[in-house]
Amino acid sequence: MDKKYDALLLVSFGGPEGPDDVMPFLENVLRGKNVPRERMLEVSEHYQHFGGVSPINEQNRQLLNAIRDELAGHDIDLPVYWGNRNWHPLFKDTLQQMKDDGVRCALAFFTSIYSCYSGCRQYRENIAAAQAEIGDGAPEVHKVRMSFNHPSYIAASAGRVQASFDEIPDERKPETRFVFTAHSIPMSMADNCKYETQLKESCRLIMQEIGDYPWELVYQSRSGPPSQPWLEPDVCDYLGDLKKETDVRDIVMMPVGFVSDHMEVLYDLDTEAQDECQKLGINMVRAAAVGTHPEFVSMVRQLVQERTEGADKKAIGDMPANWDVCPQDCCLYTPRRPAAAER
């Protein structure tokens, strides 16, 4: 509460909104990264499969409107802006508009719930670069804390999982497996953050609300070269191994690492993982991401009130509430990590 905040900035990834946007968007995403050109072309086909339109921007518009309504419903007079890393509205354009509107210091909510370079530090670097381009008078931006163990986030996530679990016939519920997915990241990134630990804690807390059933955290959307170690197992590899080990019939799968059902969820889970389940004879019911679940939107408002009104920080489970201000060395990323045999 050491600052007078006069706006809230919704910070997200961005996505193409037509076929001609796809390659420029992917070039923005992958600029400076060691991703083979073949992988870029492969991913572009994922987008073209859906008409070149990612649902993420429309989902962010819905979240933006829901947050505005939530703040207004609690007499919180903060205008809400929206800026993206990789596609319009880009950070520079949004921050320029905020400056023109007289915004001096804004809070920011990132649509990434877990701490890692690409989900936190990189966004802060992107915003700083946009501020530098704008120059004098660019608004200050202070992010709210990561909320992986906020009770409202867990309630929203558990609500989505339970709704899908309810689709399983009662007589098959006891044998149901729960699979949570998150975006894989390089081990050199995972080494310097609490991404995996926070994800596992969220899954554990969600399953406390569902019941005593087997669950697993797996990963999706790997994009690096084969020589670079990333977090595993891959979701499709896991499904094949699971079927070999058990006679599983039903799976509830939730993209816990994502807040919206965007392109990577639609393709990697609803297309590839679903196809794999059909081949294996597994009934996969996919739980929706939190999206605009009322509990999730309420959480955003509560995070704002922590900073504007000094409201209590809410956190459940075995880990404390995350910090408001990231330490200097938080989520550092060293792109090259030696293989285990070279250590």
Contacts in CASP RR format, 6 or more apart in sequence:
PFRMAT RR
TARGET T0000
AUTHOR 0000-0000-0000
METHOD contacts of the structure
MODEL  1
MDKKYDALLLVSFGGPEGPDDVMPFLENVLRGKNVPRERMLEVSEHYQHF
GGVSPINEQNRQLLNAIRDELAGHDIDLPVYWGNRNWHPLFKDTLQQMKD
DGVRCALAFFTSIYSCYSGCRQYRENIAAAQAEIGDGAPEVHKVRMSFNH
PSYIAASAGRVQASFDEIPDERKPETRFVFTAHSIPMSMADNCKYETQLK
ESCRLIMQEIGDYPWELVYQSRSGPPSQPWLEPDVCDYLGDLKKETDVRD
IVMMPVGFVSDHMEVLYDLDTEAQDECQKLGINMVRAAAVGTHPEFVSMV
RQLVQERTEGADKKAIGDMPANWDVCPQDCCLYTPRRPAAAER
1 307 0 8 1.000
1 308 0 8 1.000
1 309 0 8 1.000
1 310 0 8 1.000
3 105 0 8 1.000
3 140 0 8 1.000
3 142 0 8 1.000
4 104 0 8 1.000
4 105 0 8 1.000
5 78 0 8 1.000
5 105 0 8 1.000
5 106 0 8 1.000
5 107 0 8 1.000
5 142 0 8 1.000
5 307 0 8 1.000
5 308 0 8 1.000
6 78 0 8 1.000
6 79 0 8 1.000
6 102 0 8 1.000
6 103 0 8 1.000
6 104 0 8 1.000
6 105 0 8 1.000
6 106 0 8 1.000
7 78 0 8 1.000
7 79 0 8 1.000
7 80 0 8 1.000
7 81 0 8 1.000
7 98 0 8 1.000
7 101 0 8 1.000
7 103 0 8 1.000
7 106 0 8 1.000
7 107 0 8 1.000
7 139 0 8 1.000
8 67 0 8 1.000
8 71 0 8 1.000
8 78 0 8 1.000
8 79 0 8 1.000
8 80 0 8 1.000
8 81 0 8 1.000
8 106 0 8 1.000
8 107 0 8 1.000
8 108 0 8 1.000
8 109 0 8 1.000
8 304 0 8 1.000
9 80 0 8 1.000
9 81 0 8 1.000
9 82 0 8 1.000
9 83 0 8 1.000
9 94 0 8 1.000
9 98 0 8 1.000
9 106 0 8 1.000
9 107 0 8 1.000
9 108 0 8 1.000
9 109 0 8 1.000
9 141 0 8 1.000
10 60 0 8 1.000
10 63 0 8 1.000
10 64 0 8 1.000
10 67 0 8 1.000
10 80 0 8 1.000
10 81 0 8 1.000
10 82 0 8 1.000
10 83 0 8 1.000
10 108 0 8 1.000
10 109 0 8 1.000
10 111 0 8 1.000
11 83 0 8 1.000
11 84 0 8 1.000
11 85 0 8 1.000
11 91 0 8 1.000
11 108 0 8 1.000
11 109 0 8 1.000
11 110 0 8 1.000
11 111 0 8 1.000
11 123 0 8 1.000
11 127 0 8 1.000
11 143 0 8 1.000
12 56 0 8 1.000
12 60 0 8 1.000
12 82 0 8 1.000
12 83 0 8 1.000
12 84 0 8 1.000
12 85 0 8 1.000
12 110 0 8 1.000
12 111 0 8 1.000
13 56 0 8 1.000
13 84 0 8 1.000
13 85 0 8 1.000
13 86 0 8 1.000
13 111 0 8 1.000
13 262 0 8 1.000
14 25 0 8 1.000
14 54 0 8 1.000
14 56 0 8 1.000
14 57 0 8 1.000
14 60 0 8 1.000
14 84 0 8 1.000
14 85 0 8 1.000
14 86 0 8 1.000
14 87 0 8 1.000
15 21 0 8 1.000
15 25 0 8 1.000
15 54 0 8 1.000
15 56 0 8 1.000
15 57 0 8 1.000
15 84 0 8 1.000
15 86 0 8 1.000
15 87 0 8 1.000
15 262 0 8 1.000
15 263 0 8 1.000
16 22 0 8 1.000
16 24 0 8 1.000
16 25 0 8 1.000
16 47 0 8 1.000
16 52 0 8 1.000
16 53 0 8 1.000
16 54 0 8 1.000
16 87 0 8 1.000
17 52 0 8 1.000
17 53 0 8 1.000
17 54 0 8 1.000
17 57 0 8 1.000
17 87 0 8 1.000
18 51 0 8 1.000
18 52 0 8 1.000
18 53 0 8 1.000
19 48 0 8 1.000
19 51 0 8 1.000
19 52 0 8 1.000
21 52 0 8 1.000
21 87 0 8 1.000
22 44 0 8 1.000
22 47 0 8 1.000
22 48 0 8 1.000
22 52 0 8 1.000
23 40 0 8 1.000
23 44 0 8 1.000
25 86 0 8 1.000
25 87 0 8 1.000
26 40 0 8 1.000
26 43 0 8 1.000
26 44 0 8 1.000
27 40 0 8 1.000
28 85 0 8 1.000
28 86 0 8 1.000
28 87 0 8 1.000
29 86 0 8 1.000
30 40 0 8 1.000
30 223 0 8 1.000
33 223 0 8 1.000
33 224 0 8 1.000
34 224 0 8 1.000
34 225 0 8 1.000
34 228 0 8 1.000
34 335 0 8 1.000
35 223 0 8 1.000
35 224 0 8 1.000
35 225 0 8 1.000
36 224 0 8 1.000
36 225 0 8 1.000
39 223 0 8 1.000
39 224 0 8 1.000
43 223 0 8 1.000
46 263 0 8 1.000
46 267 0 8 1.000
47 53 0 8 1.000
47 54 0 8 1.000
47 263 0 8 1.000
49 267 0 8 1.000
49 271 0 8 1.000
50 263 0 8 1.000
50 266 0 8 1.000
50 267 0 8 1.000
54 262 0 8 1.000
54 263 0 8 1.000
55 260 0 8 1.000
55 261 0 8 1.000
55 262 0 8 1.000
55 263 0 8 1.000
55 266 0 8 1.000
56 260 0 8 1.000
56 262 0 8 1.000
56 263 0 8 1.000
57 84 0 8 1.000
57 87 0 8 1.000
59 260 0 8 1.000
59 261 0 8 1.000
59 262 0 8 1.000
59 291 0 8 1.000
60 82 0 8 1.000
60 84 0 8 1.000
60 111 0 8 1.000
60 260 0 8 1.000
61 82 0 8 1.000
62 291 0 8 1.000
62 292 0 8 1.000
63 111 0 8 1.000
63 259 0 8 1.000
63 260 0 8 1.000
63 291 0 8 1.000
63 292 0 8 1.000
63 297 0 8 1.000
64 80 0 8 1.000
64 82 0 8 1.000
66 292 0 8 1.000
66 297 0 8 1.000
67 80 0 8 1.000
67 109 0 8 1.000
67 297 0 8 1.000
67 300 0 8 1.000
67 301 0 8 1.000
68 80 0 8 1.000
70 297 0 8 1.000
70 298 0 8 1.000
70 300 0 8 1.000
70 301 0 8 1.000
71 77 0 8 1.000
71 78 0 8 1.000
71 80 0 8 1.000
71 301 0 8 1.000
71 304 0 8 1.000
74 301 0 8 1.000
74 305 0 8 1.000
76 301 0 8 1.000
76 304 0 8 1.000
76 305 0 8 1.000
76 308 0 8 1.000
78 107 0 8 1.000
78 304 0 8 1.000
78 308 0 8 1.000
79 101 0 8 1.000
79 103 0 8 1.000
81 94 0 8 1.000
81 97 0 8 1.000
81 98 0 8 1.000
81 103 0 8 1.000
81 106 0 8 1.000
82 89 0 8 1.000
82 94 0 8 1.000
83 89 0 8 1.000
83 90 0 8 1.000
83 91 0 8 1.000
83 93 0 8 1.000
83 94 0 8 1.000
84 90 0 8 1.000
84 91 0 8 1.000
85 91 0 8 1.000
85 122 0 8 1.000
85 123 0 8 1.000
85 126 0 8 1.000
90 130 0 8 1.000
91 126 0 8 1.000
91 127 0 8 1.000
91 129 0 8 1.000
91 130 0 8 1.000
92 130 0 8 1.000
92 133 0 8 1.000
92 134 0 8 1.000
95 127 0 8 1.000
95 130 0 8 1.000
95 131 0 8 1.000
95 134 0 8 1.000
95 138 0 8 1.000
95 139 0 8 1.000
95 141 0 8 1.000
96 134 0 8 1.000
98 106 0 8 1.000
98 139 0 8 1.000
99 134 0 8 1.000
99 137 0 8 1.000
99 138 0 8 1.000
99 139 0 8 1.000
103 139 0 8 1.000
104 137 0 8 1.000
104 139 0 8 1.000
104 140 0 8 1.000
105 139 0 8 1.000
105 140 0 8 1.000
105 141 0 8 1.000
105 142 0 8 1.000
106 139 0 8 1.000
106 140 0 8 1.000
106 141 0 8 1.000
106 142 0 8 1.000
107 141 0 8 1.000
107 142 0 8 1.000
107 143 0 8 1.000
107 144 0 8 1.000
107 304 0 8 1.000
107 307 0 8 1.000
107 308 0 8 1.000
108 127 0 8 1.000
108 141 0 8 1.000
108 142 0 8 1.000
108 143 0 8 1.000
108 144 0 8 1.000
109 143 0 8 1.000
109 144 0 8 1.000
109 300 0 8 1.000
109 303 0 8 1.000
109 304 0 8 1.000
110 119 0 8 1.000
110 120 0 8 1.000
110 123 0 8 1.000
110 143 0 8 1.000
110 146 0 8 1.000
111 259 0 8 1.000
111 260 0 8 1.000
112 118 0 8 1.000
112 119 0 8 1.000
112 120 0 8 1.000
112 123 0 8 1.000
112 146 0 8 1.000
112 259 0 8 1.000
113 146 0 8 1.000
113 147 0 8 1.000
113 148 0 8 1.000
113 153 0 8 1.000
113 198 0 8 1.000
113 202 0 8 1.000
113 257 0 8 1.000
113 259 0 8 1.000
114 146 0 8 1.000
114 148 0 8 1.000
114 182 0 8 1.000
114 194 0 8 1.000
114 195 0 8 1.000
114 198 0 8 1.000
114 199 0 8 1.000
114 202 0 8 1.000
114 257 0 8 1.000
115 146 0 8 1.000
115 193 0 8 1.000
115 194 0 8 1.000
115 195 0 8 1.000
115 198 0 8 1.000
115 322 0 8 1.000
115 330 0 8 1.000
115 331 0 8 1.000
116 185 0 8 1.000
116 189 0 8 1.000
116 190 0 8 1.000
116 193 0 8 1.000
116 195 0 8 1.000
116 331 0 8 1.000
117 185 0 8 1.000
117 189 0 8 1.000
117 192 0 8 1.000
117 193 0 8 1.000
117 331 0 8 1.000
117 332 0 8 1.000
117 333 0 8 1.000
118 185 0 8 1.000
118 189 0 8 1.000
118 333 0 8 1.000
119 331 0 8 1.000
120 143 0 8 1.000
120 146 0 8 1.000
120 193 0 8 1.000
120 326 0 8 1.000
120 330 0 8 1.000
120 331 0 8 1.000
121 326 0 8 1.000
121 330 0 8 1.000
121 331 0 8 1.000
121 332 0 8 1.000
121 333 0 8 1.000
122 333 0 8 1.000
123 143 0 8 1.000
124 143 0 8 1.000
124 326 0 8 1.000
127 141 0 8 1.000
130 138 0 8 1.000
131 138 0 8 1.000
131 139 0 8 1.000
131 141 0 8 1.000
132 138 0 8 1.000
142 307 0 8 1.000
142 324 0 8 1.000
142 325 0 8 1.000
143 326 0 8 1.000
144 300 0 8 1.000
144 303 0 8 1.000
144 304 0 8 1.000
144 306 0 8 1.000
144 307 0 8 1.000
144 324 0 8 1.000
145 303 0 8 1.000
145 306 0 8 1.000
145 313 0 8 1.000
145 321 0 8 1.000
145 322 0 8 1.000
145 323 0 8 1.000
145 324 0 8 1.000
146 198 0 8 1.000
146 322 0 8 1.000
147 153 0 8 1.000
147 299 0 8 1.000
147 303 0 8 1.000
147 322 0 8 1.000
148 198 0 8 1.000
148 199 0 8 1.000
148 201 0 8 1.000
148 202 0 8 1.000
148 322 0 8 1.000
149 198 0 8 1.000
149 201 0 8 1.000
149 202 0 8 1.000
149 205 0 8 1.000
149 315 0 8 1.000
149 316 0 8 1.000
149 317 0 8 1.000
149 319 0 8 1.000
149 321 0 8 1.000
149 322 0 8 1.000
150 299 0 8 1.000
150 302 0 8 1.000
150 303 0 8 1.000
150 314 0 8 1.000
150 315 0 8 1.000
150 316 0 8 1.000
150 321 0 8 1.000
151 314 0 8 1.000
151 315 0 8 1.000
151 316 0 8 1.000
152 295 0 8 1.000
152 296 0 8 1.000
152 298 0 8 1.000
152 299 0 8 1.000
152 302 0 8 1.000
152 314 0 8 1.000
153 202 0 8 1.000
153 290 0 8 1.000
153 295 0 8 1.000
153 296 0 8 1.000
153 299 0 8 1.000
154 202 0 8 1.000
154 205 0 8 1.000
154 206 0 8 1.000
154 209 0 8 1.000
154 316 0 8 1.000
155 209 0 8 1.000
155 295 0 8 1.000
156 290 0 8 1.000
156 291 0 8 1.000
156 293 0 8 1.000
156 294 0 8 1.000
156 295 0 8 1.000
156 296 0 8 1.000
156 299 0 8 1.000
157 202 0 8 1.000
157 206 0 8 1.000
157 254 0 8 1.000
157 256 0 8 1.000
157 290 0 8 1.000
158 206 0 8 1.000
158 209 0 8 1.000
158 210 0 8 1.000
159 209 0 8 1.000
159 293 0 8 1.000
159 295 0 8 1.000
160 254 0 8 1.000
160 287 0 8 1.000
160 288 0 8 1.000
160 289 0 8 1.000
160 290 0 8 1.000
160 293 0 8 1.000
161 178 0 8 1.000
161 206 0 8 1.000
161 209 0 8 1.000
161 210 0 8 1.000
161 252 0 8 1.000
161 254 0 8 1.000
161 287 0 8 1.000
162 209 0 8 1.000
162 210 0 8 1.000
163 287 0 8 1.000
163 288 0 8 1.000
164 252 0 8 1.000
164 254 0 8 1.000
164 285 0 8 1.000
164 286 0 8 1.000
164 287 0 8 1.000
164 288 0 8 1.000
165 173 0 8 1.000
165 176 0 8 1.000
165 178 0 8 1.000
165 210 0 8 1.000
165 252 0 8 1.000
165 285 0 8 1.000
167 285 0 8 1.000
168 176 0 8 1.000
168 250 0 8 1.000
168 252 0 8 1.000
168 283 0 8 1.000
168 285 0 8 1.000
172 249 0 8 1.000
172 250 0 8 1.000
173 250 0 8 1.000
175 248 0 8 1.000
175 249 0 8 1.000
175 250 0 8 1.000
176 213 0 8 1.000
176 250 0 8 1.000
176 251 0 8 1.000
176 252 0 8 1.000
177 213 0 8 1.000
177 214 0 8 1.000
177 215 0 8 1.000
177 216 0 8 1.000
177 242 0 8 1.000
177 246 0 8 1.000
177 248 0 8 1.000
177 250 0 8 1.000
177 251 0 8 1.000
177 252 0 8 1.000
178 207 0 8 1.000
178 210 0 8 1.000
178 213 0 8 1.000
178 214 0 8 1.000
178 215 0 8 1.000
178 216 0 8 1.000
178 251 0 8 1.000
178 252 0 8 1.000
178 253 0 8 1.000
178 254 0 8 1.000
179 215 0 8 1.000
179 216 0 8 1.000
179 218 0 8 1.000
179 235 0 8 1.000
179 238 0 8 1.000
179 239 0 8 1.000
179 251 0 8 1.000
179 252 0 8 1.000
179 253 0 8 1.000
179 254 0 8 1.000
180 199 0 8 1.000
180 203 0 8 1.000
180 206 0 8 1.000
180 215 0 8 1.000
180 216 0 8 1.000
180 217 0 8 1.000
180 218 0 8 1.000
180 253 0 8 1.000
180 254 0 8 1.000
180 255 0 8 1.000
180 256 0 8 1.000
180 257 0 8 1.000
181 217 0 8 1.000
181 218 0 8 1.000
181 219 0 8 1.000
181 220 0 8 1.000
181 235 0 8 1.000
181 253 0 8 1.000
181 254 0 8 1.000
181 255 0 8 1.000
181 256 0 8 1.000
181 257 0 8 1.000
181 268 0 8 1.000
181 269 0 8 1.000
181 273 0 8 1.000
182 195 0 8 1.000
182 199 0 8 1.000
182 217 0 8 1.000
182 219 0 8 1.000
182 220 0 8 1.000
182 255 0 8 1.000
182 256 0 8 1.000
182 257 0 8 1.000
182 258 0 8 1.000
183 219 0 8 1.000
183 220 0 8 1.000
183 221 0 8 1.000
183 257 0 8 1.000
183 258 0 8 1.000
183 264 0 8 1.000
184 219 0 8 1.000
184 220 0 8 1.000
184 221 0 8 1.000
184 222 0 8 1.000
184 230 0 8 1.000
184 231 0 8 1.000
184 232 0 8 1.000
184 234 0 8 1.000
185 195 0 8 1.000
185 230 0 8 1.000
185 231 0 8 1.000
186 224 0 8 1.000
186 228 0 8 1.000
186 229 0 8 1.000
186 230 0 8 1.000
186 335 0 8 1.000
186 337 0 8 1.000
187 228 0 8 1.000
187 229 0 8 1.000
187 230 0 8 1.000
187 231 0 8 1.000
187 337 0 8 1.000
188 228 0 8 1.000
188 229 0 8 1.000
188 333 0 8 1.000
188 334 0 8 1.000
188 335 0 8 1.000
188 336 0 8 1.000
188 337 0 8 1.000
189 195 0 8 1.000
189 333 0 8 1.000
190 196 0 8 1.000
190 231 0 8 1.000
191 334 0 8 1.000
191 337 0 8 1.000
192 329 0 8 1.000
192 331 0 8 1.000
192 332 0 8 1.000
192 333 0 8 1.000
192 334 0 8 1.000
193 330 0 8 1.000
193 331 0 8 1.000
196 217 0 8 1.000
196 231 0 8 1.000
197 319 0 8 1.000
198 319 0 8 1.000
199 217 0 8 1.000
199 256 0 8 1.000
199 257 0 8 1.000
200 217 0 8 1.000
201 317 0 8 1.000
201 318 0 8 1.000
201 319 0 8 1.000
202 256 0 8 1.000
203 215 0 8 1.000
203 217 0 8 1.000
203 256 0 8 1.000
204 317 0 8 1.000
205 316 0 8 1.000
205 317 0 8 1.000
206 254 0 8 1.000
206 256 0 8 1.000
207 213 0 8 1.000
207 215 0 8 1.000
216 238 0 8 1.000
216 242 0 8 1.000
217 256 0 8 1.000
218 233 0 8 1.000
218 234 0 8 1.000
218 235 0 8 1.000
218 238 0 8 1.000
219 230 0 8 1.000
219 231 0 8 1.000
219 232 0 8 1.000
219 233 0 8 1.000
219 234 0 8 1.000
219 235 0 8 1.000
220 234 0 8 1.000
220 235 0 8 1.000
220 255 0 8 1.000
220 264 0 8 1.000
220 268 0 8 1.000
220 269 0 8 1.000
220 273 0 8 1.000
221 264 0 8 1.000
221 268 0 8 1.000
222 230 0 8 1.000
222 234 0 8 1.000
224 230 0 8 1.000
228 337 0 8 1.000
229 337 0 8 1.000
229 339 0 8 1.000
229 340 0 8 1.000
233 241 0 8 1.000
235 253 0 8 1.000
235 268 0 8 1.000
235 269 0 8 1.000
235 272 0 8 1.000
235 273 0 8 1.000
236 272 0 8 1.000
236 273 0 8 1.000
236 276 0 8 1.000
239 251 0 8 1.000
239 273 0 8 1.000
239 276 0 8 1.000
239 277 0 8 1.000
239 280 0 8 1.000
239 282 0 8 1.000
240 276 0 8 1.000
240 280 0 8 1.000
242 248 0 8 1.000
243 280 0 8 1.000
243 281 0 8 1.000
243 282 0 8 1.000
248 282 0 8 1.000
249 281 0 8 1.000
249 282 0 8 1.000
249 283 0 8 1.000
250 282 0 8 1.000
250 283 0 8 1.000
250 284 0 8 1.000
250 285 0 8 1.000
251 277 0 8 1.000
251 282 0 8 1.000
251 283 0 8 1.000
251 284 0 8 1.000
251 285 0 8 1.000
252 285 0 8 1.000
252 286 0 8 1.000
252 287 0 8 1.000
253 269 0 8 1.000
253 273 0 8 1.000
253 284 0 8 1.000
253 285 0 8 1.000
253 286 0 8 1.000
253 287 0 8 1.000
254 286 0 8 1.000
254 287 0 8 1.000
254 288 0 8 1.000
254 289 0 8 1.000
255 261 0 8 1.000
255 265 0 8 1.000
255 269 0 8 1.000
255 287 0 8 1.000
255 289 0 8 1.000
257 289 0 8 1.000
258 264 0 8 1.000
258 265 0 8 1.000
258 289 0 8 1.000
259 289 0 8 1.000
259 290 0 8 1.000
259 291 0 8 1.000
259 296 0 8 1.000
260 289 0 8 1.000
260 290 0 8 1.000
260 291 0 8 1.000
261 288 0 8 1.000
261 289 0 8 1.000
261 291 0 8 1.000
265 289 0 8 1.000
269 286 0 8 1.000
270 286 0 8 1.000
273 284 0 8 1.000
274 284 0 8 1.000
274 286 0 8 1.000
277 283 0 8 1.000
277 284 0 8 1.000
290 296 0 8 1.000
302 311 0 8 1.000
302 314 0 8 1.000
305 311 0 8 1.000
306 312 0 8 1.000
306 313 0 8 1.000
306 324 0 8 1.000
307 324 0 8 1.000
313 321 0 8 1.000
314 321 0 8 1.000
315 321 0 8 1.000
315 322 0 8 1.000
END
